[in-house]
Amino acid sequence: MAPSRRPTVAGWPADVAIIARDVGSLLALESALMTVSVLVALVFQEWYVAFAFFTAGGVTAAFGLGARVAFEDAPDPRMKHGMIIAAAGWLMTAVFGSLPFLFTAYFLPPEVAASYVPAGVDYATSSIQYFRNPLHALFESMSGWTGSGLTMAVNEPSLPRAIQWWRSLIQWVGGVGVIVLTVSILARPGSGSYALYRSEAREEKIHPSVVSTVRTVWKIFVGYTLVSVAVLFVAIRLSDYGSSLPLWEAGWQALNHAMTGLSTGGFSVTNNSITTYDSPLIEFVLLPVMGLGAIAFPVHYVVLRDRDFSELLGDLQTQWLLIAFIVGVVVLGIQNVVSIPFTTKAFEGGANWLGIGSLINPVVADAFRDSTFQWISALSCTGFQSAPIGKWSAGGKLILSGAMVIGGAAGSTVGGIKIIRAYTISRGIAWQFRRVFLPANTVVSIQMDGRRLDRTEMEREFSEAAIVSLLWVILLVVSSLLLVNLAGPNFTYADALFEVASAQGNVGLSTGITGPTMNPLAEGMFLLNMWVGRLEIIPILVFARAVLYGLEP
């Protein structure tokens, strides 16, 4: 009997056609975002930058629409396709997303680039120069799309406005998920949409329809963003730093920080992130913004629909997130206070905020203030920085590293292994110990997150959480051991572990290792860490297996 022929689309294997078509759809969407950014460049009269975005959008559209049109008759994706589309889609989105950085760096004449440097600063060149290196441009794009927030832009205010906008936009879109956005626009019904939805490590649906679910997610996200912009604008104007800014500049900073704060991305348009403001009010306003991004979208939907905030405490992940916020602030605060005599300029204590500095030692007050903001920033995987973490003790860095490894709730915008997995592993370990003391014929079940799980179900849940977390931690350890040998003698293993946890947890906090002068091998490794962190490792392994051995079983 003659062997059966594999189905093809336009002369290509059907599996390849499915992947190419859907990755092409992602690139087509990205080209549309680049076109919007052309308008931003024109508003600010950044003609060379507008041409760079126009060129980048044209190149991206050529590849994206070309693949989509060529393979439009390809069948819907199955789960194996969804995993590969997620991995390949995020990778290619980052690759093409680097073109605006790269083209702008080459299109801008030196004298025009120099004009973007603000007056009165202690540097003379624009950070756009660093993106002439394609690796730096790719790093910035991957960091943006994955919501990581680590940056090659040493001085963000010296970047063209359209580039500042592009950095914020890709974090805002990437926070919810570029595939989620594409599904909502394509409105593809049926199992194909669910395969793509789940491929981004999302399980819960707000509505029976995936398309309706992602559209609801975007409505919530846009609404929160508008409120965050308004609140941040007021806070910036009330701060000492912001009171002297033009209204449009205060609005610009509020818009960008609202977008990157709510998406838990952490890119900033000011030097030294939130440290620039040195404002307890702005830090206080950002706490709920970052916290909202770390709560699962289905919980937001239920709270907004029923107008009942008690629903927040009815969700397992939100309960433990709030507990972790409170306990972590206390533990980190104590650690930093204890370390004050052994650290240099880690906590200044210069500002008498809310009069607290007159009641207790100002340095102690500053340590608790920085601990509060940085713990929430780390656990929510936002990455806004208000303190010189590189000067902290090793203990403070390791505590923050633990927060970045765990992350917030599954179904939100955060990275890390997620609270639900940490909870499942802890319950699973306790369950395994309890079984040792029970008779062999005892029927064992466990109540977890409102569900009664029998032995088989619990073993499946525990195994999934343990496997993903173990692979995540193995990559973290291997990467940190490599980084400590590449970072130079000025950095300890605590610094290296912190930096890798920040990259792989898609956070963005830094001890000073990340930057345009870092070792290229370490920079390339971080690309892998950020990519893996966004997709929780399994889709990357499926993608690697498909590249090496194909899609057949």
C-alpha positions in Angstrom: 0.0 0.0 0.0 1.3 3.4 -1.0 2.3 5.7 2.0 -0.3 8.4 2.7 0.8 11.9 1.8 0.8 14.7 4.4 -1.6 17.5 3.7 -0.1 20.7 2.2 -1.1 24.3 1.8 0.4 26.3 -1.0 3.0 23.6 -1.5 4.1 23.7 2.2 3.3 21.1 4.9 0.0 22.1 6.6 1.7 22.3 10.0 4.2 24.9 8.7 1.4 26.8 7.0 -0.7 27.0 10.2 2.3 28.4 12.1 3.4 30.8 9.4 -0.1 32.2 8.9 -0.7 32.9 12.6 2.8 34.2 13.2 2.2 36.4 10.2 -1.0 37.7 11.8 1.0 38.7 14.9 3.5 40.6 12.7 0.7 42.3 10.8 -0.7 43.5 14.0 2.8 44.7 15.1 3.1 46.7 11.8 -0.2 48.4 12.6 1.2 49.5 16.0 4.3 50.8 14.2 2.0 52.9 11.9 0.4 54.4 15.0 3.8 55.3 16.3 4.5 57.1 13.0 1.7 59.5 14.0 3.3 60.1 17.4 6.6 60.9 15.7 4.9 63.4 13.4 3.1 65.1 16.3 6.5 65.7 17.9 8.0 66.7 14.5 10.5 63.8 14.7 10.8 63.4 10.9 13.7 61.0 10.8 12.1 58.9 13.5 8.8 58.9 11.6 10.6 57.6 8.6 12.3 54.9 10.7 8.9 53.7 12.0 7.4 53.8 8.5 10.2 51.7 7.1 10.1 49.3 10.0 6.3 49.0 9.6 6.6 48.3 5.9 9.2 45.6 6.4 7.1 44.0 9.1 3.9 44.2 7.1 5.6 42.6 4.1 6.5 39.6 6.1 3.4 39.4 8.2 0.7 40.0 5.5 2.7 38.0 3.0 2.6 34.9 5.3 -1.0 35.5 6.2 -2.2 35.8 2.6 -0.1 32.9 1.3 -1.4 30.5 3.9 -4.9 31.8 4.6 -6.5 28.4 3.8 -4.5 26.7 6.5 -6.7 24.8 9.0 -7.2 26.0 12.6 -4.3 25.3 15.0 -4.3 22.5 17.5 -2.6 22.7 20.9 0.8 21.6 19.6 0.5 24.4 17.0 -0.6 26.9 19.6 2.5 26.2 21.7 4.8 26.7 18.8 2.9 29.8 17.5 3.3 31.3 21.0 7.0 30.7 21.2 7.8 31.6 17.6 5.3 34.5 17.6 6.9 36.1 20.7 10.3 35.6 19.3 9.5 37.1 15.9 7.5 39.9 17.4 10.6 40.8 19.4 12.9 40.5 16.3 10.7 42.8 14.2 10.0 45.0 17.1 13.7 45.8 17.3 13.6 47.5 13.8 12.3 50.9 15.0 15.2 51.1 17.5 17.7 50.0 14.9 16.5 52.1 12.1 16.1 55.2 14.3 19.6 54.9 15.5 20.9 54.7 11.9 18.6 57.2 10.3 19.1 60.0 12.9 22.0 62.4 12.0 24.4 62.9 15.0 23.4 66.6 15.4 19.7 65.7 15.5 20.3 62.9 18.0 22.2 65.3 20.2 19.2 67.7 20.2 17.2 65.1 22.2 19.5 65.4 25.1 17.8 67.6 27.8 19.5 70.9 28.8 21.5 70.9 31.9 22.2 67.2 32.3 25.6 65.6 32.9 25.7 63.6 29.7 26.2 64.8 26.1 24.9 62.0 23.9 21.5 60.4 23.3 21.0 56.8 24.4 19.6 56.1 20.9 23.2 55.5 19.9 23.3 52.2 21.8 20.6 50.8 19.4 23.0 50.8 16.5 24.1 47.5 17.9 21.5 45.0 16.7 21.8 42.9 19.9 21.0 45.9 22.0 18.0 46.7 19.8 16.7 43.2 20.1 17.3 43.2 23.8 15.2 46.3 24.2 12.4 44.9 22.1 12.4 41.5 23.9 12.4 43.3 27.2 9.5 45.5 26.2 7.3 42.8 24.6 7.9 40.4 27.5 7.3 43.1 30.1 10.7 42.6 31.6 11.8 46.2 31.8 15.6 45.8 31.8 17.0 48.4 29.4 19.9 49.3 27.3 18.8 53.0 27.3 21.1 54.5 30.0 19.3 57.9 29.9 15.7 57.5 28.8 14.9 61.3 28.6 17.4 61.5 25.8 15.4 59.2 23.5 13.1 60.6 20.9 9.5 60.8 22.1 8.3 58.3 19.6 10.9 55.8 20.8 9.8 56.4 24.4 6.2 55.8 23.3 7.2 52.6 21.4 8.8 51.2 24.6 5.7 51.9 26.6 3.3 50.7 23.9 5.0 47.3 23.5 4.9 46.7 27.2 1.3 47.8 27.4 0.3 45.4 24.6 2.7 42.7 25.7 1.4 42.8 29.3 -2.0 41.4 28.3 -0.4 39.3 25.5 0.1 40.0 21.9 -1.6 36.7 21.0 -4.6 37.6 23.2 -4.9 40.9 21.3 -4.6 39.2 17.9 -7.3 36.7 18.8 -9.6 39.5 19.8 -9.0 41.3 16.5 -9.1 38.2 14.3 -12.3 36.9 16.1 -11.6 33.4 15.1 -14.3 31.1 16.6 -13.8 27.6 17.8 -10.9 25.5 19.2 -8.3 27.4 17.2 -8.7 30.5 19.4 -8.6 28.5 22.6 -5.4 26.8 21.5 -3.7 30.2 21.0 -5.2 31.5 24.3 -3.9 28.6 26.4 -0.5 28.8 24.7 0.2 32.0 26.5 -0.2 30.2 29.8 -3.8 31.3 30.3 -6.5 28.9 31.5 -9.5 30.7 32.9 -12.1 32.1 30.6 -14.4 35.0 31.7 -17.0 34.0 29.0 -17.6 30.7 27.2 -16.2 32.3 24.1 -12.4 33.0 24.1 -12.9 36.0 21.7 -15.5 37.5 24.2 -13.1 36.8 27.0 -10.1 38.6 25.5 -12.2 41.5 24.5 -13.5 41.9 28.0 -9.9 41.7 29.3 -9.0 44.6 27.0 -12.0 46.7 28.1 -10.9 46.3 31.7 -7.3 47.0 30.9 -8.1 50.2 28.9 -10.4 51.4 31.6 -7.8 50.9 34.3 -5.2 52.6 32.2 -7.3 55.8 31.8 -7.9 56.0 35.5 -4.2 55.4 36.2 -3.2 58.2 33.9 -5.5 60.7 35.6 -4.4 59.8 39.1 -0.7 59.8 38.2 -1.0 63.1 36.4 -2.3 64.7 39.6 0.4 63.0 41.7 3.1 64.2 39.4 1.8 67.8 39.4 1.7 67.8 43.2 5.3 66.6 43.5 8.3 69.0 43.8 9.7 67.6 40.6 6.5 67.7 38.6 5.3 71.1 39.8 7.8 72.8 37.5 7.0 70.6 34.4 4.8 71.9 31.6 1.3 70.3 31.7 1.9 68.3 28.6 5.2 66.9 30.0 3.5 65.9 33.2 0.8 64.2 31.1 3.3 62.5 29.0 5.1 61.0 32.0 1.7 60.0 33.5 0.6 58.3 30.3 3.8 56.3 29.9 4.2 55.3 33.5 0.5 54.3 33.7 0.9 52.1 30.7 4.1 50.4 31.9 2.9 50.2 35.5 -0.4 48.6 34.9 1.1 46.1 32.5 3.8 45.4 35.1 6.5 46.2 32.6 8.5 48.9 34.3 10.0 50.9 31.4 10.3 54.6 32.4 10.7 57.9 30.6 12.6 59.5 33.4 16.2 58.9 34.5 16.6 56.3 37.3 13.0 55.2 37.0 10.8 56.4 39.9 13.8 57.6 41.9 13.7 60.8 39.8 10.6 62.0 41.5 11.7 61.2 45.1 8.1 61.5 45.9 6.3 59.4 48.5 3.0 60.5 47.0 3.9 59.1 43.5 5.2 55.9 45.0 2.0 55.6 47.0 -0.2 56.1 43.9 1.8 53.5 42.0 1.3 50.8 44.6 -2.3 50.0 43.6 -1.5 50.5 39.9 1.2 47.8 40.2 -1.0 45.7 42.4 -3.9 45.8 40.0 -1.7 44.4 37.2 -0.8 41.4 39.5 -4.4 40.3 40.1 -6.0 37.9 37.6 -8.4 39.4 35.0 -11.3 37.1 35.8 -11.2 38.5 39.4 -11.3 42.1 38.1 -14.3 41.2 35.9 -16.3 39.7 38.8 -15.5 42.6 41.1 -16.5 45.2 38.4 -19.6 43.3 37.3 -21.0 42.7 40.9 -19.5 46.0 42.3 -18.5 43.9 45.3 -14.9 44.3 46.5 -15.3 41.4 48.9 -14.9 39.2 45.8 -11.2 40.0 45.9 -10.8 38.1 49.2 -12.8 35.2 47.8 -10.1 34.4 45.3 -7.3 32.1 46.5 -4.6 33.8 44.5 -5.6 37.3 45.5 -5.8 36.3 49.2 -2.2 35.0 49.1 -1.0 37.9 47.0 -2.3 40.4 49.6 -0.8 38.3 52.4 2.5 38.2 50.5 2.5 41.9 50.0 2.1 42.6 53.8 4.4 39.9 55.1 7.1 40.7 52.5 7.1 44.4 53.3 7.6 43.6 57.0 10.4 41.0 56.4 12.2 43.1 53.8 11.9 46.2 55.9 13.4 44.5 59.0 16.2 43.1 56.9 17.0 46.5 55.4 16.9 48.2 58.8 19.2 45.6 60.3 21.6 46.1 57.4 21.9 49.9 57.7 25.2 49.9 59.7 26.8 47.6 57.1 25.7 49.4 53.9 26.9 52.7 52.4 24.4 55.2 51.0 21.8 52.5 50.6 19.3 54.6 52.5 19.7 58.3 52.7 16.9 59.5 55.0 16.9 63.0 53.6 13.2 63.6 53.2 10.9 64.0 56.2 7.9 62.4 54.4 4.5 62.8 56.2 6.4 63.9 59.3 7.5 60.3 60.0 11.2 61.4 59.8 10.6 63.5 62.9 9.2 60.6 64.9 11.8 57.9 64.1 15.3 57.9 62.6 15.0 59.3 59.0 17.3 56.6 57.7 15.1 53.9 59.2 12.0 55.5 57.8 13.6 55.6 54.4 14.6 52.0 54.6 10.9 51.0 55.3 9.7 53.3 52.5 12.1 51.8 50.0 11.3 48.3 51.2 7.6 48.8 50.7 7.8 50.1 47.2 10.5 47.7 46.0 8.7 44.6 47.4 5.4 45.5 45.7 7.3 46.3 42.5 9.2 43.0 42.7 6.3 40.7 43.6 4.0 42.3 41.0 6.9 41.9 38.5 6.6 45.6 37.6 10.2 46.6 38.0 9.8 50.3 38.9 12.9 51.3 40.9 12.9 53.9 43.7 16.1 52.9 45.5 19.8 52.0 44.7 19.3 48.3 45.1 22.8 47.6 44.0 24.0 49.1 47.4 21.6 46.9 49.4 22.9 44.0 51.5 23.0 40.5 50.0 20.1 39.6 52.3 17.9 42.3 50.9 18.7 41.3 47.3 18.0 37.7 48.0 14.6 38.4 49.6 13.6 40.5 46.5 14.9 37.7 44.3 12.4 35.4 45.9 9.6 37.8 45.2 10.6 38.0 41.5 10.7 34.2 41.3 7.2 33.7 42.6 5.5 36.6 40.9 1.8 37.5 41.1 -1.4 35.7 40.1 -1.8 33.5 37.0 -4.1 35.1 34.5 -2.7 38.6 35.2 0.2 40.5 33.4 3.0 39.2 35.7 5.9 36.8 35.2 7.5 34.4 37.7 6.2 30.9 38.5 2.9 32.4 39.8 1.3 32.2 43.2 -1.0 29.3 42.3 1.9 27.1 41.5 3.8 27.9 44.7 0.6 27.3 46.6 -0.1 24.0 44.8 3.5 22.8 45.5 3.2 23.6 49.2 -0.1 21.9 49.5 1.2 18.9 47.5 4.2 18.5 49.8 2.0 18.6 52.9 -0.4 16.1 51.3 2.4 13.7 50.5 3.6 13.9 54.2 0.0 13.3 55.4 -0.4 10.2 53.3 2.6 8.6 55.0 0.7 8.3 58.3 -2.5 7.0 56.8 -3.5 3.3 56.1 -2.7 2.1 52.6 -6.4 1.6 51.7 -7.5 5.1 52.9 -9.2 7.2 50.2 -7.4 10.5 50.3 -8.8 13.7 48.9 -7.9 17.4 49.3 -9.9 20.6 49.2 -8.1 23.3 47.1 -9.3 26.5 45.6 -12.9 25.5 46.0 -12.4 22.1 44.4 -12.3 18.6 45.9 -9.4 16.7 44.3 -9.0 13.0 44.6 -5.5 11.3 44.6 -5.2 11.2 40.8 -6.3 14.8 40.3 -4.0 16.0 43.1 -1.0 14.1 41.7 -1.7 15.6 38.2 -1.9 19.2 39.6 1.1 18.7 41.8 3.2 17.2 39.0 2.4 20.0 36.6 3.3 22.7 39.1 6.4 21.0 40.2 7.7 20.2 36.7 7.3 23.8 35.4 8.7 25.3 38.6 11.7 22.9 38.7 12.6 23.6 35.1 12.2 27.3 35.8 14.5 27.1 38.8 17.1 25.0 37.0 17.4 27.6 34.3 17.6 30.3 36.9 20.5 28.6 38.7 22.4 27.7 35.6 22.0 31.3 34.2 23.1 32.9 37.5 26.2 30.7 37.7 27.1 31.7 34.2 26.4 35.4 34.8 28.5 35.6 38.0 31.5 34.6 35.9 30.7 37.2 33.2 29.5 40.2 35.2 33.0 41.1 36.5 34.6 41.3 40.0 32.4 44.2 41.2 29.3 41.9 41.4 28.6 39.1 43.8 26.6 35.9 43.3 23.7 37.7 45.0 23.8 40.4 42.3 23.9 37.8 39.6 21.0 35.8 41.0 19.0 39.0 41.4 19.6 40.1 37.8 18.7 36.7 36.4 15.6 36.5 38.6 14.6 39.9 37.3 15.1 38.9 33.6 13.4 35.5 33.9 10.7 36.8 36.1 10.0 39.6 33.6 10.5 42.3 36.3 13.2 44.8 35.4 14.8 45.7 38.7 18.6 45.8 38.4 21.7 45.9 40.6 23.7 47.5 37.8 24.8 44.5 35.7 22.4 45.1 32.8 23.5 47.8 30.4 25.1 48.4 27.0 28.6 47.5 28.4 27.5 44.1 29.7 29.1 41.0 28.3 27.4 40.1 24.9 27.1 36.4 26.0 25.2 37.5 29.2 23.0 39.8 27.1 22.2 36.9 24.7 21.4 34.7 27.7 19.0 37.3 29.1 17.1 37.2 25.8 16.5 33.5 26.5 15.6 34.2 30.1 13.1 36.9 29.2 11.5 34.7 26.4 11.2 31.7 28.7 9.9 33.8 31.5 7.0 35.2 29.5 5.8 31.8 28.2 6.6 29.6 31.3 9.2 27.4 29.5 6.9 24.6 28.2 6.1 26.3 24.8 9.8 27.1 24.4 10.6 23.4 24.8 7.9 22.4 22.4 9.2 24.9 19.9 12.8 23.6 20.3 11.6 20.0 19.9 9.7 20.9 16.7 12.7 22.7 15.2 14.9 19.6 15.9 12.5 16.8 15.2 9.4 18.2 13.5 5.8 18.1 14.7 5.1 14.4 14.3 4.8 12.3 17.5 
